Amino acid sequence: MTESIGSQAVGQSYEMLGAALAKTQQKQEAQMTMQLLQSATVAQPAAPIGNLGQNVDIMV
């Protein structure tokens, strides 16, 4: 009976360790995702100068 209690305790400690590692992994992935999103900048298109290229005549 002592062995079964000991093995249950070991099994539970491995479950807790696995849960802690999974939580740490999720936090690291979330941090990496946030860094990626923050580093992705949206480039502003250049403002047009005059009306060059604004009107295109298409004959069909």
MMTF fields as JSON, N, C-alpha, C and O atoms, coordinates in Angstrom:
{
  "mmtfVersion": "1.0.0",
  "mmtfProducer": "UNKNOWN",
  "numBonds": 239,
  "numAtoms": 240,
  "numGroups": 60,
  "numChains": 1,
  "numModels": 1,
  "chainsPerModel": [1],
  "groupsPerChain": [60],
  "chainIdList": ["A"],
  "bondAtomList": [4, 2, 8, 6, 12, 10, 16, 14, 20, 18, 24, 22, 28, 26, 32, 30, 36, 34, 40, 38, 44, 42, 48, 46, 52, 50, 56, 54, 60, 58, 64, 62, 68, 66, 72, 70, 76, 74, 80, 78, 84, 82, 88, 86, 92, 90, 96, 94, 100, 98, 104, 102, 108, 106, 112, 110, 116, 114, 120, 118, 124, 122, 128, 126, 132, 130, 136, 134, 140, 138, 144, 142, 148, 146, 152, 150, 156, 154, 160, 158, 164, 162, 168, 166, 172, 170, 176, 174, 180, 178, 184, 182, 188, 186, 192, 190, 196, 194, 200, 198, 204, 202, 208, 206, 212, 210, 216, 214, 220, 218, 224, 222, 228, 226, 232, 230, 236, 234],
  "bondOrderList": [1, 1, 1, 1, 1, 1, 1, 1, 1, 1, 1, 1, 1, 1, 1, 1, 1, 1, 1, 1, 1, 1, 1, 1, 1, 1, 1, 1, 1, 1, 1, 1, 1, 1, 1, 1, 1, 1, 1, 1, 1, 1, 1, 1, 1, 1, 1, 1, 1, 1, 1, 1, 1, 1, 1, 1, 1, 1, 1],
  "groupList": [{"groupName": "MET", "atomNameList": ["N", "CA", "C", "O"], "elementList": ["N", "C", "C", "O"], "formalChargeList": [0, 0, 0, 0], "bondAtomList": [1, 0, 2, 1, 3, 2], "bondOrderList": [1, 1, 2], "singleLetterCode": "M", "chemCompType": "L-PEPTIDE LINKING"}, {"groupName": "THR", "atomNameList": ["N", "CA", "C", "O"], "elementList": ["N", "C", "C", "O"], "formalChargeList": [0, 0, 0, 0], "bondAtomList": [1, 0, 2, 1, 3, 2], "bondOrderList": [1, 1, 2], "singleLetterCode": "T", "chemCompType": "L-PEPTIDE LINKING"}, {"groupName": "GLU", "atomNameList": ["N", "CA", "C", "O"], "elementList": ["N", "C", "C", "O"], "formalChargeList": [0, 0, 0, 0], "bondAtomList": [1, 0, 2, 1, 3, 2], "bondOrderList": [1, 1, 2], "singleLetterCode": "E", "chemCompType": "L-PEPTIDE LINKING"}, {"groupName": "SER", "atomNameList": ["N", "CA", "C", "O"], "elementList": ["N", "C", "C", "O"], "formalChargeList": [0, 0, 0, 0], "bondAtomList": [1, 0, 2, 1, 3, 2], "bondOrderList": [1, 1, 2], "singleLetterCode": "S", "chemCompType": "L-PEPTIDE LINKING"}, {"groupName": "ILE", "atomNameList": ["N", "CA", "C", "O"], "elementList": ["N", "C", "C", "O"], "formalChargeList": [0, 0, 0, 0], "bondAtomList": [1, 0, 2, 1, 3, 2], "bondOrderList": [1, 1, 2], "singleLetterCode": "I", "chemCompType": "L-PEPTIDE LINKING"}, {"groupName": "GLY", "atomNameList": ["N", "CA", "C", "O"], "elementList": ["N", "C", "C", "O"], "formalChargeList": [0, 0, 0, 0], "bondAtomList": [1, 0, 2, 1, 3, 2], "bondOrderList": [1, 1, 2], "singleLetterCode": "G", "chemCompType": "PEPTIDE LINKING"}, {"groupName": "GLN", "atomNameList": ["N", "CA", "C", "O"], "elementList": ["N", "C", "C", "O"], "formalChargeList": [0, 0, 0, 0], "bondAtomList": [1, 0, 2, 1, 3, 2], "bondOrderList": [1, 1, 2], "singleLetterCode": "Q", "chemCompType": "L-PEPTIDE LINKING"}, {"groupName": "ALA", "atomNameList": ["N", "CA", "C", "O"], "elementList": ["N", "C", "C", "O"], "formalChargeList": [0, 0, 0, 0], "bondAtomList": [1, 0, 2, 1, 3, 2], "bondOrderList": [1, 1, 2], "singleLetterCode": "A", "chemCompType": "L-PEPTIDE LINKING"}, {"groupName": "VAL", "atomNameList": ["N", "CA", "C", "O"], "elementList": ["N", "C", "C", "O"], "formalChargeList": [0, 0, 0, 0], "bondAtomList": [1, 0, 2, 1, 3, 2], "bondOrderList": [1, 1, 2], "singleLetterCode": "V", "chemCompType": "L-PEPTIDE LINKING"}, {"groupName": "TYR", "atomNameList": ["N", "CA", "C", "O"], "elementList": ["N", "C", "C", "O"], "formalChargeList": [0, 0, 0, 0], "bondAtomList": [1, 0, 2, 1, 3, 2], "bondOrderList": [1, 1, 2], "singleLetterCode": "Y", "chemCompType": "L-PEPTIDE LINKING"}, {"groupName": "LEU", "atomNameList": ["N", "CA", "C", "O"], "elementList": ["N", "C", "C", "O"], "formalChargeList": [0, 0, 0, 0], "bondAtomList": [1, 0, 2, 1, 3, 2], "bondOrderList": [1, 1, 2], "singleLetterCode": "L", "chemCompType": "L-PEPTIDE LINKING"}, {"groupName": "LYS", "atomNameList": ["N", "CA", "C", "O"], "elementList": ["N", "C", "C", "O"], "formalChargeList": [0, 0, 0, 0], "bondAtomList": [1, 0, 2, 1, 3, 2], "bondOrderList": [1, 1, 2], "singleLetterCode": "K", "chemCompType": "L-PEPTIDE LINKING"}, {"groupName": "PRO", "atomNameList": ["N", "CA", "C", "O"], "elementList": ["N", "C", "C", "O"], "formalChargeList": [0, 0, 0, 0], "bondAtomList": [1, 0, 2, 1, 3, 2], "bondOrderList": [1, 1, 2], "singleLetterCode": "P", "chemCompType": "L-PEPTIDE LINKING"}, {"groupName": "ASN", "atomNameList": ["N", "CA", "C", "O"], "elementList": ["N", "C", "C", "O"], "formalChargeList": [0, 0, 0, 0], "bondAtomList": [1, 0, 2, 1, 3, 2], "bondOrderList": [1, 1, 2], "singleLetterCode": "N", "chemCompType": "L-PEPTIDE LINKING"}, {"groupName": "ASP", "atomNameList": ["N", "CA", "C", "O"], "elementList": ["N", "C", "C", "O"], "formalChargeList": [0, 0, 0, 0], "bondAtomList": [1, 0, 2, 1, 3, 2], "bondOrderList": [1, 1, 2], "singleLetterCode": "D", "chemCompType": "L-PEPTIDE LINKING"}],
  "groupTypeList": [0, 1, 2, 3, 4, 5, 3, 6, 7, 8, 5, 6, 3, 9, 2, 0, 10, 5, 7, 7, 10, 7, 11, 1, 6, 6, 11, 6, 2, 7, 6, 0, 1, 0, 6, 10, 10, 6, 3, 7, 1, 8, 7, 6, 12, 7, 7, 12, 4, 5, 13, 10, 5, 6, 13, 8, 14, 4, 0, 8],
  "groupIdList": [1, 2, 3, 4, 5, 6, 7, 8, 9, 10, 11, 12, 13, 14, 15, 16, 17, 18, 19, 20, 21, 22, 23, 24, 25, 26, 27, 28, 29, 30, 31, 32, 33, 34, 35, 36, 37, 38, 39, 40, 41, 42, 43, 44, 45, 46, 47, 48, 49, 50, 51, 52, 53, 54, 55, 56, 57, 58, 59, 60],
  "secStructList": [7, 2, 2, 2, 2, 2, 2, 2, 2, 2, 2, 2, 2, 2, 2, 2, 2, 2, 2, 2, 2, 2, 2, 2, 2, 2, 2, 2, 2, 2, 2, 2, 2, 2, 2, 2, 2, 2, 2, 7, 7, 7, 7, 7, 7, 7, 7, 7, 7, 6, 6, 6, 6, 6, 7, 7, 7, 7, 7, 7],
  "xCoordList": [0.815, 0.0, 0.865, 0.501, 1.988, 2.882, 3.402, 3.557, 3.669, 4.16, 3.11, 3.454, 1.852, 0.82, 0.64, 0.407, 0.745, 0.648, 1.844, 1.704, 3.03, 4.236, 4.173, 4.557, 3.693, 3.624, 2.552, 2.697, 1.484, 0.462, 1.034, 0.77, 1.811, 2.425, 3.389, 3.428, 4.158, 5.093, 4.323, 4.69, 3.261, 2.442, 1.837, 1.813, 1.346, 0.766, 1.831, 1.569, 3.014, 4.069, 4.484, 4.808, 4.478, 4.782, 3.681, 3.955, 2.434, 1.335, 1.488, 1.281, 1.849, 2.044, 3.219, 3.153, 4.273, 5.43, 5.038, 5.412, 4.286, 3.836, 2.949, 3.072, 2.054, 1.177, 1.979, 1.702, 2.969, 3.806, 4.609, 4.74, 5.14, 5.903, 5.001, 5.404, 3.777, 2.84, 2.481, 2.379, 2.291, 1.964, 3.12, 2.91, 4.331, 5.51, 5.633, 5.957, 5.371, 5.44, 4.414, 4.725, 3.195, 2.156, 2.525, 2.277, 3.113, 3.526, 4.613, 4.594, 5.562, 6.632, 6.08, 6.495, 5.146, 4.553, 3.762, 3.805, 3.041, 2.279, 3.216, 2.932, 4.33, 5.295, 5.913, 6.083, 6.245, 6.824, 5.808, 6.174, 4.551, 3.509, 3.345, 3.222, 3.342, 3.206, 4.399, 4.225, 5.598, 6.779, 6.683, 7.054, 6.182, 6.033, 5.02, 5.248, 3.895, 2.871, 3.367, 3.056, 4.128, 4.639, 5.706, 5.861, 6.442, 7.496, 6.955, 7.629, 5.752, 5.149, 4.541, 3.481, 5.205, 4.706, 3.996, 4.377, 2.974, 2.225, 2.833, 2.832, 3.343, 3.961, 2.865, 1.91, 3.021, 2.058, 2.379, 3.532, 1.358, 1.621, 2.012, 1.528, 2.876, 3.325, 2.159, 1.353, 2.086, 1.025, 1.281, 2.418, 0.24, 0.427, 0.801, 0.344, 1.637, 2.061, 1.281, 1.425, 0.462, -0.365, -1.418, -1.863, -1.806, -2.793, -2.218, -2.954, -0.901, -0.246, -0.641, -0.383, -1.26, -1.651, -2.966, -3.381, -3.631, -4.906, -6.039, -6.966, -5.959, -7.012, -6.436, -5.409, -7.104, -6.654, -7.815, -8.912, -7.563, -8.608, -8.553, -7.507, -9.678, -9.762, -10.858, -12.001, -10.497, -11.46, -11.829, -10.97, -13.125, -13.595, -14.397, -14.894],
  "yCoordList": [-1.186, 0.0, 1.258, 2.271, 1.187, 2.335, 2.68, 3.852, 1.648, 1.899, 2.6, 3.485, 2.238, 2.874, 4.335, 5.183, 4.642, 6.039, 6.826, 7.96, 6.212, 6.874, 7.107, 8.174, 6.118, 6.285, 7.302, 8.008, 7.385, 8.405, 9.798, 10.728, 9.93, 11.228, 11.638, 12.801, 10.681, 10.977, 11.353, 12.296, 10.618, 10.93, 12.315, 13.047, 12.685, 14.014, 15.101, 16.176, 14.826, 15.839, 16.025, 17.139, 14.955, 15.096, 15.869, 16.644, 15.658, 16.423, 17.91, 18.755, 18.22, 19.623, 20.233, 21.38, 19.472, 19.953, 20.194, 21.207, 19.261, 19.427, 20.647, 21.378, 20.877, 22.043, 23.335, 24.311, 23.338, 24.531, 24.812, 25.966, 23.773, 23.957, 24.453, 25.301, 23.919, 24.35, 25.821, 26.568, 26.233, 27.631, 28.544, 29.604, 28.131, 28.912, 29.017, 30.078, 27.911, 27.894, 28.857, 29.601, 28.844, 29.738, 31.204, 32.048, 31.505, 32.883, 33.328, 34.461, 32.437, 32.776, 32.981, 33.907, 32.128, 32.279, 33.58, 34.26, 33.927, 35.175, 36.376, 37.343, 36.313, 37.412, 37.538, 38.648, 36.42, 36.453, 36.986, 37.731, 36.619, 37.1, 38.602, 39.308, 39.098, 40.534, 41.29, 42.363, 40.745, 41.389, 41.421, 42.411, 40.332, 40.288, 41.313, 42.007, 41.413, 42.381, 43.813, 44.669, 44.077, 45.424, 45.791, 46.964, 44.8, 45.092, 45.265, 45.832, 44.784, 44.914, 46.302, 46.574, 47.168, 48.528, 48.634, 48.001, 49.435, 49.658, 50.871, 51.976, 50.65, 51.739, 52.624, 52.14, 53.906, 54.858, 55.079, 55.314, 55.003, 55.246, 56.715, 57.613, 56.921, 58.28, 59.084, 58.578, 60.316, 61.198, 61.513, 61.778, 61.484, 61.791, 63.257, 64.14, 63.483, 64.839, 65.249, 64.644, 66.268, 66.696, 65.635, 64.919, 65.545, 64.534, 63.531, 62.881, 63.424, 62.515, 61.074, 60.583, 60.414, 59.032, 58.846, 57.716, 59.95, 59.84, 59.459, 58.744, 59.935, 59.654, 58.796, 59.129, 57.697, 56.806, 56.672, 56.259, 57.025, 56.908, 55.516, 55.063, 54.848, 53.498, 53.524, 53.886, 53.139, 53.078, 51.624, 50.77, 51.357, 49.979, 49.898, 48.827],
  "zCoordList": [0.0, 0.0, 0.0, -0.597, 0.66, 0.712, -0.677, -1.021, -1.469, -2.826, -3.668, -4.452, -3.534, -4.348, -3.95, -4.811, -2.659, -2.217, -2.726, -3.186, -2.641, -3.135, -4.633, -5.113, -5.375, -6.827, -7.203, -8.201, -6.42, -6.68, -6.438, -7.2, -5.382, -5.08, -6.188, -6.59, -6.672, -7.759, -9.02, -9.721, -9.303, -10.477, -10.387, -11.377, -9.211, -9.037, -9.151, -9.69, -8.653, -8.758, -10.216, -10.626, -10.999, -12.43, -13.143, -14.059, -12.725, -13.322, -13.015, -13.885, -11.782, -11.4, -12.165, -12.607, -12.313, -13.069, -14.524, -15.115, -15.095, -16.478, -16.641, -17.625, -15.684, -15.75, -15.628, -16.325, -14.744, -14.579, -15.846, -16.256, -16.461, -17.702, -18.831, -19.628, -18.896, -19.932, -19.742, -20.716, -18.506, -18.222, -18.615, -19.206, -18.287, -18.656, -20.175, -20.708, -20.86, -22.325, -22.919, -23.849, -22.386, -22.884, -22.658, -23.519, -21.509, -21.238, -22.207, -22.688, -22.496, -23.429, -24.83, -25.527, -25.256, -26.584, -26.679, -27.705, -25.616, -25.62, -25.701, -26.408, -24.981, -25.015, -26.408, -26.912, -27.023, -28.37, -29.374, -30.284, -29.224, -30.125, -29.989, -30.99, -28.752, -28.543, -29.13, -29.706, -28.989, -29.566, -31.078, -31.709, -31.666, -33.123, -33.594, -34.584, -32.886, -33.272, -33.118, -33.946, -32.076, -31.862, -32.881, -33.222, -33.369, -34.332, -35.744, -36.604, -35.986, -37.317, -37.439, -36.874, -38.167, -38.338, -39.679, -40.664, -39.683, -40.917, -41.609, -41.068, -42.793, -43.547, -44.135, -44.743, -43.944, -44.493, -45.976, -46.338, -46.824, -48.248, -48.46, -47.77, -49.406, -49.71, -50.267, -51.048, -49.861, -50.347, -51.82, -52.21, -52.63, -54.06, -54.257, -53.532, -55.249, -55.585, -56.824, -57.887, -56.685, -57.802, -58.095, -57.198, -59.354, -59.719, -60.725, -61.468, -60.729, -61.652, -61.328, -60.229, -62.282, -62.108, -61.394, -61.137, -61.066, -60.368, -61.321, -60.939, -62.548, -63.528, -64.642, -65.234, -64.916, -65.982, -66.963, -66.586, -68.227, -69.262, -69.847, -70.311, -69.822, -70.389, -71.435, -71.154, -72.623, -73.719, -73.926, -74.143, -73.853, -74.026, -75.292, -75.64]
}
